[in-house]
């Protein structure tokens, strides 16, 4: 089958804007302008969401678009957040802080590579491992909130958090994806009110709402995994209890 030549302009333009935002975040972080860097990373996340949605709505998905998107994501969500958290919170940790920041970059690359190779077989309802944009928003919103309330980051805490985020990205823990949601399907009026309420909160307290929301998202994966394991364990125990009386009665009969 002959492949189509050319690229889809609109999705690729949105992806390029995300790349530009990530590159601008790197420059801002190097210049110690951490708030601008954080906002740039958040804008990169917005463009990343838009390019995928637009491509699906326009039926403009392509292999080129997928590969280009991953390369841009590596810059915006792998390099930029790692550099930001290192320059903002980890310099006093020396080499250990550099290693923790590098873990974010390396695990982002591994996460994106695994997603590309397994995307066709994965359950569309869930991500396997924490998505790289979630890590980027967590770090960026934390920077904004700390700067807004004049809180000094504790280096050892952020060394541990950076390592934990890196681990979650390459783990097999499942996180809700929401890709199976049909945005063209009619919804109840209360859904619109809920969306407006969330937008109002973000507009009023952007840093705090984004940080708390992303923190809850990062936590829900491990909690969901623990719940599912407990459920499987209870099912196995119940099954064993049902089969145990039969075994006992056979032994007594003999």
C-alpha positions in Angstrom: 0.0 0.0 0.0 1.4 3.4 -1.0 2.0 5.8 1.9 0.6 9.3 1.7 3.2 12.0 1.1 3.2 15.3 2.9 2.2 16.2 6.4 -1.0 17.4 8.1 -0.4 21.1 8.7 -2.7 21.9 11.6 -1.6 19.1 14.0 2.0 19.5 13.1 1.8 23.3 13.7 0.4 22.7 17.2 3.1 20.2 17.9 5.7 22.7 16.7 4.2 25.4 19.0 4.6 22.9 21.9 8.2 22.4 21.0 8.8 26.1 20.9 7.2 26.4 24.4 9.5 23.7 25.7 12.6 25.4 24.2 11.5 28.7 25.6 11.2 27.0 29.0 14.7 25.8 28.8 16.0 29.3 28.0 14.0 30.8 30.8 15.2 28.3 33.3 18.8 28.9 32.4 18.2 32.6 32.9 16.7 31.9 36.4 13.2 33.0 35.3 11.5 30.0 36.8 8.0 31.3 36.6 8.2 31.9 32.8 9.7 28.5 32.4 6.9 26.9 34.3 4.2 28.6 32.3 5.9 27.7 29.1 5.9 24.0 30.0 2.2 24.2 30.9 1.5 25.8 27.5 3.5 23.0 25.9 1.1 20.5 27.7 -1.9 22.4 26.3 -0.5 22.2 22.7 0.3 18.5 23.2 -3.4 17.9 24.2 -4.7 20.0 21.3 -2.5 18.4 18.6 -3.7 14.9 19.4 -7.4 15.9 19.7 -7.2 17.9 16.4 -5.5 15.0 14.6 -8.2 12.5 15.7 -11.1 14.9 14.9 -9.8 15.7 11.5 -8.7 12.1 10.8 -5.2 13.5 10.3 -3.2 10.9 12.2 0.0 9.7 10.6 3.2 7.9 11.5 5.2 11.1 10.9 2.9 13.0 13.3 3.3 10.4 16.0 7.1 10.3 15.7 7.4 14.1 15.5 5.1 14.5 18.6 7.3 12.1 20.6 10.5 14.0 19.7 8.9 17.3 20.7 7.5 15.7 23.9 11.1 14.6 24.8 12.2 18.3 24.8 9.2 19.8 26.4 8.4 17.1 29.0 11.7 15.3 29.4 14.5 17.9 29.2 12.7 21.2 30.2 11.1 20.0 33.5 14.3 18.2 34.6 16.4 21.3 33.9 13.8 23.5 35.7 13.6 21.4 38.8 17.4 21.1 39.0 18.1 24.8 38.7 15.2 25.7 40.9 15.5 23.2 43.8 18.5 20.9 43.5 21.8 22.8 43.1 22.7 22.3 46.7 22.5 18.6 46.3 25.5 18.5 44.0 25.9 15.4 41.9 23.0 13.7 43.6 20.6 16.4 42.5 22.0 16.2 38.9 21.4 12.4 38.9 17.8 12.9 40.2 17.1 15.4 37.4 18.7 13.1 34.9 16.4 10.3 36.0 13.4 12.4 34.9 15.0 12.9 31.4 16.0 9.3 31.0 12.7 7.8 32.3 10.8 10.3 30.1 12.7 8.9 27.0 12.0 5.3 28.1 8.3 6.1 28.8 7.9 7.7 25.4 9.7 4.8 23.6 7.5 2.2 25.4 4.4 4.1 24.5 5.3 4.2 20.8 6.0 0.5 20.7 3.0 -0.6 22.7 0.3 2.0 21.8 -1.5 -0.4 19.5 -1.9 -3.1 22.1 -2.5 -1.0 25.3 -5.9 -0.5 26.9 -7.1 2.9 25.7 -8.7 3.7 29.0 -5.4 3.7 30.9 -1.8 4.8 30.5 0.9 2.3 31.6 3.1 4.5 33.7 2.7 8.1 34.6 2.4 10.2 31.4 5.3 12.6 30.8 3.0 15.7 30.6 1.7 14.9 34.2 5.3 15.0 35.5 5.9 18.3 33.7 2.7 19.9 35.1 3.5 18.6 38.6 6.9 20.3 38.6 5.8 23.5 36.8 2.7 24.0 39.1 4.9 23.4 42.1 7.4 26.1 41.0 4.5 28.5 40.4 2.9 27.8 43.8 6.2 28.1 45.7 7.0 31.3 44.0 3.6 32.7 44.6 3.6 32.0 48.3 7.3 32.6 48.7 8.1 29.1 49.8 11.7 27.9 49.6 12.0 24.4 48.0 13.7 21.8 50.2 16.4 20.1 48.1 16.3 16.6 49.7 12.4 16.6 49.3 12.6 17.4 45.6 15.4 14.9 45.1 13.1 12.2 46.4 10.1 13.6 44.5 12.1 13.7 41.2 13.2 10.1 41.7 9.6 9.0 42.5 8.2 10.8 39.5 10.9 9.1 37.3 10.0 5.7 38.7 6.3 6.2 38.2 6.9 7.0 34.5 8.6 3.7 33.8 6.5 1.6 36.2 3.6 -0.6 35.0 1.2 1.2 37.3 -2.0 2.2 35.4 -3.2 5.8 35.2 -6.6 7.0 33.9 -6.2 8.2 30.3 -9.6 9.4 29.3 -9.0 8.7 25.6 -12.2 6.7 25.3 -14.3 9.7 26.2 -16.4 10.8 23.2 -16.4 14.6 23.2 -19.0 14.6 20.4 -21.5 12.7 22.5 -24.3 14.8 24.2 -23.8 15.3 27.9 -25.9 16.5 30.8 -26.1 20.2 31.5 -24.5 19.6 34.9 -21.3 18.5 33.1 -21.0 21.9 31.5 -21.5 23.6 34.9 -18.8 21.3 36.4 -16.3 22.3 33.6 -17.1 26.0 34.1 -16.5 25.6 37.9 -13.2 23.9 37.3 -12.1 26.6 34.8 -13.2 29.3 37.3 -11.0 27.7 40.0 -8.0 27.5 37.7 -8.5 31.1 36.7 -8.7 32.2 40.3 -6.0 30.0 41.8 -4.0 28.6 38.8 -0.9 27.3 40.6 -2.6 25.7 43.6 -5.4 24.1 41.5 -2.9 22.6 39.0 -0.6 21.4 41.7 -3.3 19.8 43.8 -5.0 18.3 40.7 -1.8 16.8 39.4 -0.8 15.5 42.8 -4.1 13.7 43.1 -3.6 12.3 39.6 -0.1 11.1 40.5 -1.4 9.4 43.6 -4.5 7.8 42.1 -2.4 5.4 40.0 -0.6 3.7 42.9 -3.9 3.7 45.0 -5.8 2.2 42.1 -3.1 -0.4 41.7 -3.3 -1.3 45.4 -7.1 -1.5 45.3 -7.0 -3.8 42.3 -4.4 -6.1 43.9 -6.5 -6.3 47.0 -9.6 -7.1 44.9 -7.7 -9.9 43.1 -6.4 -11.3 46.4 -9.9 -11.3 47.9 -11.3 -13.1 44.8 -8.6 -15.8 45.1 -9.3 -16.2 48.8 -13.0 -16.5 48.2 -12.4 -19.1 45.5 -10.2 -21.1 47.7 -12.8 -21.1 50.5 -15.4 -22.4 48.1 -13.2 -25.3 47.0 -12.0 -26.1 50.5 -15.2 -27.7 51.8 -15.3 -30.1 48.9 -11.7 -31.2 49.6 -12.5 -31.7 53.3 -15.7 -33.8 52.6 -13.8 -36.0 50.2 -11.1 -36.6 52.8 -13.7 -37.5 55.5 -15.5 -39.8 53.2 -12.3 -41.8 52.5 
